[in-house]
Amino acid sequence: IRNFFVSSNALHIIVEKLATGSIEVKRAASYLLGLVAECKDYHYLLESASALEQVVAIASLVDEECEECGAFSLALLARNKSFQVKLTNMGAVRPLVSMMARNSASEHYAADALVQISNNRETHVRLAEDGGIQALLKLGQGKVAAGRDDLQDQAKISVGDFAKAVSKQF
């Protein structure tokens, strides 16, 4: 399915449906976008189709399915170092923090995305402004994303790196 959508240039249609479709259409389109996001080779195609903005918008919707697909896609896209600052500047941190705060079904994807974004020092100011540091602290303490010891350890490292960067400025 993924190869068909990419080879037929259907990404632009999917992105358009994410922006203008009904909630049912947005659910289906966000699922397809998640399938494409699984393949790192297609990340730049997603960017050129303006899909990054739509992923952030989908993650921000008050719809459990859309939120989960958005968080899933954000977790995959945030692994791409060149997208971390872009996603942060597009407002990806707030919906991720919100998912973690509500212990939503998507919190493990949200935690993964937030940890990935926090690995880039250029995102630290925006993370702090949007509540990401507090969410990482909770994750590091094991208060969210239960059973994900790997994410807890990564969150602790990210918070430590953030603290070191702040202390160097003073």
Helices and strands as residue ranges (DSSP letters): H 2-7, H 11-20, H 23-37, G 40-42, H 43-48, H 51-60, H 64-77, H 81-89, H 93-101, H 107-118, G 121-123, H 124-129, H 132-140, H 149-169
